[in-house]
Amino acid sequence: MPEEAGASVTQRDYDAAWMLELMAELMPCAYCRMPMNYREPKRHPTRDHIWPKAMRSTVGNRTGKLWCCQECNSRKADKTPSEWLAMLRARHETGKWPS
């Protein structure tokens, strides 16, 4: 059962958060597949909502999140899943981001 809002944070919570950050850094970006790390701003691990905010009320509970690098999260911005997938495919085929 979750603790009440405003409850004190324990050392166990800090340790778990640190472990989750390490786990995120070990995973490649879900979009570009490049390694993520906290030392490079573009490669910083972030959580991305697959569905843009404007569409979330129409897709019900399908508001999945995934780990991706800061660069991909910024490029994706508020694109729809189909728009973003088209950009990823173009990048994969050409080796560079479409303009």
Backbone as numpy.savetxt, mean C-alpha at the origin, in Angstrom:
# Nx Ny Nz CAx CAy CAz Cx Cy Cz
-10.73 -9.20 21.96 -11.58 -8.02 21.96 -10.69 -6.78 21.96
-10.92 -5.80 21.06 -10.09 -4.61 21.03 -10.24 -3.78 22.29
-9.15 -3.14 22.68 -9.19 -2.28 23.86 -9.89 -0.98 23.49
-10.33 -0.27 24.51 -11.01 1.01 24.29 -10.06 2.02 23.70
-10.61 2.96 22.93 -9.80 4.04 22.37 -9.17 4.81 23.52
-7.92 5.20 23.35 -7.23 5.94 24.39 -6.54 5.06 25.41
-6.65 3.73 25.27 -5.98 2.83 26.20 -4.48 2.95 26.02
-3.72 2.66 27.07 -2.28 2.81 27.00 -1.67 1.75 26.07
-0.59 2.12 25.43 0.13 1.23 24.53 1.17 0.48 25.34
1.24 -0.81 25.15 2.18 -1.64 25.90 3.46 -1.86 25.11
4.47 -2.35 25.79 5.73 -2.71 25.10 5.46 -3.80 24.07
4.53 -4.68 24.38 4.17 -5.74 23.42 3.61 -5.13 22.13
2.81 -4.06 22.25 2.30 -3.37 21.06 3.43 -2.76 20.24
4.38 -2.10 20.93 5.52 -1.51 20.23 6.34 -2.59 19.52
6.57 -3.70 20.20 7.34 -4.80 19.60 6.62 -5.37 18.38
5.30 -5.53 18.49 4.52 -6.05 17.36 4.53 -5.07 16.19
4.41 -3.79 16.47 4.45 -2.78 15.40 5.80 -2.80 14.70
6.87 -2.92 15.48 8.21 -3.00 14.90 8.33 -4.22 13.99
7.81 -5.35 14.43 7.86 -6.58 13.63 7.05 -6.42 12.34
5.89 -5.78 12.41 5.09 -5.56 11.21 5.82 -4.64 10.22
6.51 -3.63 10.73 7.28 -2.76 9.85 8.40 -3.53 9.17
9.08 -4.40 9.90 10.13 -5.23 9.30 9.55 -6.15 8.24
8.40 -6.74 8.53 7.76 -7.63 7.56 7.42 -6.88 6.28
6.91 -5.65 6.41 6.57 -4.86 5.23 7.80 -4.58 4.40
8.92 -4.33 5.07 10.15 -4.01 4.35 10.72 -5.24 3.62
10.39 -6.43 4.07 10.88 -7.64 3.43 10.07 -8.01 2.19
8.87 -7.46 2.06 8.00 -7.78 0.93 8.29 -6.84 -0.24
8.15 -7.34 -1.47 8.23 -6.41 -2.60 6.91 -5.65 -2.72
6.96 -4.54 -3.41 5.74 -3.77 -3.68 4.77 -4.65 -4.46
3.52 -4.62 -4.09 2.50 -5.43 -4.77 2.30 -5.00 -6.22
2.65 -3.77 -6.53 2.42 -3.25 -7.88 3.65 -3.36 -8.78
4.79 -2.79 -8.35 5.98 -2.77 -9.22 6.94 -3.91 -8.92
6.74 -4.61 -7.81 7.55 -5.76 -7.38 8.96 -5.37 -6.96
9.25 -4.08 -6.81 10.56 -3.62 -6.33 10.62 -3.79 -4.81
11.83 -4.00 -4.27 11.95 -4.10 -2.81 11.54 -2.78 -2.14
10.94 -2.87 -0.97 10.56 -1.68 -0.21 11.52 -1.51 0.94
11.76 -0.27 1.36 12.56 -0.01 2.56 12.26 1.38 3.08
12.55 1.58 4.35 12.25 2.85 5.01 13.34 3.90 4.80
14.46 3.52 4.19 15.56 4.47 4.00 15.40 5.33 2.74
14.62 4.86 1.77 14.40 5.61 0.54 12.95 6.06 0.47
12.70 7.36 0.39 11.31 7.85 0.39 10.42 7.20 -0.68
10.92 7.00 -1.89 10.10 6.39 -2.95 9.76 4.93 -2.67
10.62 4.25 -1.93 10.45 2.82 -1.67 9.82 2.55 -0.30
9.42 3.59 0.40 8.83 3.46 1.73 7.56 2.61 1.65
7.41 1.58 2.49 6.18 0.76 2.47 4.96 1.57 2.90
3.88 1.44 2.16 2.61 2.09 2.49 1.48 1.09 2.28
0.33 1.40 2.84 -0.87 0.58 2.61 -1.75 1.33 1.63
-2.21 0.63 0.61 -3.04 1.26 -0.41 -4.43 0.64 -0.42
-5.44 1.50 -0.55 -6.81 1.02 -0.78 -6.92 0.72 -2.27
-7.29 -0.48 -2.61 -7.41 -0.86 -4.02 -8.48 -0.01 -4.70
-9.59 0.22 -4.01 -10.67 1.04 -4.57 -10.50 2.49 -4.13
-10.62 3.45 -5.06 -10.53 4.85 -4.65 -11.70 5.23 -3.74
-11.46 6.22 -2.92 -12.45 6.65 -1.93 -13.82 6.91 -2.55
-13.85 7.54 -3.71 -15.12 7.88 -4.37 -15.94 6.65 -4.75
-15.30 5.50 -4.92 -16.01 4.30 -5.35 -16.34 3.35 -4.20
-15.79 3.57 -3.02 -15.92 2.59 -1.93 -17.36 2.32 -1.50
-18.22 3.31 -1.55 -19.60 3.08 -1.12 -20.35 2.20 -2.11
-19.89 2.12 -3.35 -20.59 1.31 -4.36 -20.08 -0.12 -4.44
-18.96 -0.42 -3.80 -18.40 -1.77 -3.88 -18.59 -2.57 -2.60
-19.32 -2.02 -1.67 -19.60 -2.75 -0.43 -18.36 -2.97 0.40
-18.17 -4.20 0.86 -17.04 -4.51 1.74 -15.74 -4.76 0.98
-15.75 -4.63 -0.32 -14.53 -4.90 -1.10 -13.63 -3.67 -1.14
-13.10 -3.31 -0.02 -12.20 -2.16 0.08 -10.82 -2.63 0.47
-10.35 -3.71 -0.12 -9.09 -4.31 0.24 -7.92 -3.34 0.24
-6.95 -3.67 1.07 -5.72 -2.90 1.16 -4.56 -3.83 0.89
-3.48 -3.27 0.38 -2.28 -4.07 0.19 -1.04 -3.21 0.40
0.10 -3.87 0.59 1.36 -3.17 0.77 1.92 -2.78 -0.59
2.32 -1.53 -0.71 2.98 -1.07 -1.92 3.95 0.05 -1.55
4.84 0.37 -2.47 5.81 1.43 -2.19 5.14 2.80 -2.34
5.76 3.80 -1.75 5.23 5.16 -1.78 5.08 5.67 -3.21
6.04 5.34 -4.07 5.96 5.82 -5.46 4.71 5.28 -6.16
4.46 3.98 -6.05 3.28 3.41 -6.70 1.99 3.95 -6.07
1.97 4.07 -4.75 0.78 4.59 -4.08 0.48 6.01 -4.56
1.52 6.82 -4.70 1.33 8.19 -5.18 0.88 8.21 -6.63
1.48 7.37 -7.46 1.09 7.32 -8.88 -0.35 6.84 -9.05
-0.73 5.86 -8.24 -2.09 5.32 -8.34 -3.11 6.37 -7.94
-2.82 7.10 -6.88 -3.70 8.17 -6.40 -5.15 7.69 -6.35
-6.06 8.34 -7.07 -7.49 7.98 -7.03 -7.95 7.28 -8.30
-7.01 6.61 -8.98 -7.39 5.89 -10.20 -8.25 4.68 -9.85
-9.13 4.34 -10.78 -9.95 3.13 -10.61 -9.04 1.92 -10.79
-9.49 0.74 -10.33 -8.67 -0.45 -10.53 -8.33 -0.70 -12.00
-9.28 -0.47 -12.92 -9.00 -0.72 -14.34 -8.01 0.30 -14.91
-8.11 1.55 -14.49 -7.14 2.56 -14.95 -5.74 2.22 -14.46
-5.64 1.84 -13.20 -4.33 1.54 -12.62 -3.73 0.28 -13.24
-4.56 -0.73 -13.48 -4.07 -1.95 -14.11 -3.53 -1.66 -15.51
-4.18 -0.80 -16.26 -3.71 -0.42 -17.60 -2.34 0.26 -17.50
-2.16 1.13 -16.50 -0.86 1.78 -16.32 0.23 0.77 -15.95
-0.10 -0.18 -15.07 0.87 -1.19 -14.69 1.27 -2.06 -15.88
0.31 -2.41 -16.71 0.62 -3.22 -17.89 1.52 -2.44 -18.85
1.22 -1.17 -19.04 2.05 -0.35 -19.92 3.47 -0.25 -19.38
3.61 -0.08 -18.07 4.94 -0.01 -17.46 5.69 -1.32 -17.64
4.98 -2.42 -17.47 5.60 -3.74 -17.63 6.09 -3.94 -19.06
5.29 -3.52 -20.03 5.64 -3.72 -21.44 6.76 -2.80 -21.91
6.79 -1.58 -21.43 7.76 -0.60 -21.93 8.94 -0.37 -20.98
8.79 -0.76 -19.71 9.84 -0.53 -18.74 9.81 0.87 -18.14
8.82 1.68 -18.51 8.69 3.03 -17.93 7.22 3.36 -17.74
6.99 4.31 -16.84 5.63 4.72 -16.56 5.06 5.53 -17.73
3.79 5.27 -18.09 3.16 6.09 -19.13 2.97 7.53 -18.63
3.01 8.46 -19.55 2.84 9.87 -19.14 1.40 10.30 -19.17
